[in-house]
Amino acid sequence: MKKKIIILGAGISGIYLGYKLKKAGFSIQILEANNRIGGRVYTKKVNDTKVELGATWLWRYNEALLKVCKELNISLFEQNMNGDALFESASNNLPQRFKVPKNQEISYRIVGGTATILDELIKDFTEDEIQLNEKVLKIDDTKTGIKVSTEKSAFIADVVVSTIPPQLLVNSVLFTSELDTKLIQIANNTHTWMKDSIKFAIVYKTPFWKEQGLSGVGYSNVGPFTEMYDHSNFENNRFALMGFLNGALSNESKENREKKIQEQLFKFFGKDGLNYLSYEEKVWNKEGFLNFENNNFINPHFNNGHSVYQKEFLKGKFIIAGSETSTSYGGYMEGAIYRGNEVTAQLQNKFL
Ligand SMILES: Cc1cc2nc3c(=O)[nH]c(=O)nc-3n(C[C@H](O)[C@H](O)[C@H](O)COP(=O)(O)OP(=O)(O)OC[C@H]3O[C@@H](n4cnc5c(N)ncnc54)[C@H](O)[C@@H]3O)c2cc1C
């Protein structure tokens, strides 16, 4: 009999773990609360243009992630930085042109969008192996295994691996057997990367900024956008600008944010900036499957990869994974893959 592993969450951590554990010979099932896979990887298709409203870049030092891309035949391309950048220092000044220094670390994007990694990883999954709209509510340590209850059903496994960000896990899932108090304390003080960010993307018919000798890079001390980049595709036939908005705008309406961006776009690019096909955004602190109401300030990456996450819980039947538990590049996609490899090795050593 194959050992059954239930994975909580179908972000890049959960999907990668499912892929690795299935290949290693385990029976797997992934339970995802949302109606889509991906979690903080969110490539949205707007007509024929794909825009990244979640993770976008990887870097040459992301060794584990690059290895996975190679294994899946996924190609990368350099973030376009050719041309001048614009910087808005104060509200009463026009943005100034400047040249970005050449010796910057190169950021890479995935040809076809970041979600291509997930699409490749799930290729051999059966319908039963990945279940959407299954929000996990309760974990019971039973005599024979471990039971996971969702709003609609109950599932039994030999081991459960959670990839729910730790702070959300201990505040949204009920454990009928007491969890380690140290784990609860650390999880409550573990930062979830980018949970307060607002990402936006604006789709255009033509890359007018390139025609003006601009790279599409824009920085602003004023806002609403604080940084912005060219987001045209690898084939260079779909065009967009993409960036981050000031997080303080999260409680305003989408219409208000868009209106404010229009004023800033006009300041940066004149009329061309307003001639867009579509405005897209994602306010991550309104995403209930990432965040919960909580006023604690936690420093970025605080407690990521803490030693408590490397332990097993509920007599070896419960393991905590996910990017924030990784000792290497916690919070990033690289961390998700690195930790996935560790947990796979741990389960292989134990059962196979
Ligand atoms: C705007 C933004 C930009 C980013 N940019 C980059 C970048 O450029 N490069 C980079 O490397 N990283 C970036 N990141 C970080 C990267 O996205 C994350 O490191 C990575 O996606 C985390 O994957 P994960 O699977 O560990 O967690 P998540 O993606 O958060 O997945 C957790 C999953 O658990 C599900 N879930 C939650 N609660 C439950 C429940 N009760 N029951 C069942 N399922 C549940 C969620 O719906 C989610 O699908 C960015 C993140 C954001 C938000």
The ligand as a Gaussian input file, in Angstrom:
#p B3LYP/6-31G(d) Opt

LIG

0 1
 C        2.735000      40.590000      -5.365000
 C        3.779000      39.526000      -5.145000
 C        4.963000      39.569000      -5.853000
 C        5.934000      38.573000      -5.678000
 N        7.061000      38.608000      -6.446000
 C        7.957000      37.590000      -6.374000
 C        9.034000      37.492000      -7.299000
 O        9.154000      38.331000      -8.199000
 N        9.905000      36.451000      -7.157000
 C        9.739000      35.478000      -6.175000
 O       10.560000      34.545000      -6.104000
 N        8.701000      35.548000      -5.305000
 C        7.807000      36.558000      -5.382000
 N        6.729000      36.587000      -4.554000
 C        6.629000      35.564000      -3.504000
 C        6.119000      34.234000      -4.079000
 O        4.911000      34.482000      -4.751000
 C        5.931000      33.234000      -2.938000
 O        7.183000      32.965000      -2.331000
 C        5.385000      31.889000      -3.375000
 O        4.412000      32.004000      -4.374000
 C        4.826000      31.201000      -2.122000
 O        4.286000      29.963000      -2.484000
 P        3.638000      29.021000      -1.366000
 O        3.013000      27.907000      -2.106000
 O        4.646000      28.724000      -0.317000
 O        2.513000      29.925000      -0.662000
 P        1.168000      30.493000      -1.306000
 O        1.359000      30.837000      -2.712000
 O        0.673000      31.555000      -0.381000
 O        0.187000      29.220000      -1.283000
 C       -0.544000      28.839000      -0.163000
 C       -1.856000      28.235000      -0.663000
 O       -2.616000      27.794000       0.452000
 C       -3.985000      28.067000       0.184000
 N       -4.709000      28.085000       1.452000
 C       -4.712000      29.034000       2.422000
 N       -5.515000      28.656000       3.436000
 C       -5.998000      27.430000       3.116000
 C       -6.871000      26.512000       3.783000
 N       -7.405000      26.771000       4.987000
 N       -7.158000      25.342000       3.163000
 C       -6.623000      25.039000       1.925000
 N       -5.812000      25.883000       1.274000
 C       -5.486000      27.062000       1.856000
 C       -3.945000      29.418000      -0.512000
 O       -5.136000      29.687000      -1.217000
 C       -2.728000      29.243000      -1.418000
 O       -3.091000      28.734000      -2.682000
 C        5.730000      37.548000      -4.724000
 C        4.526000      37.513000      -4.004000
 C        3.550000      38.475000      -4.226000
 C        2.226000      38.388000      -3.455000

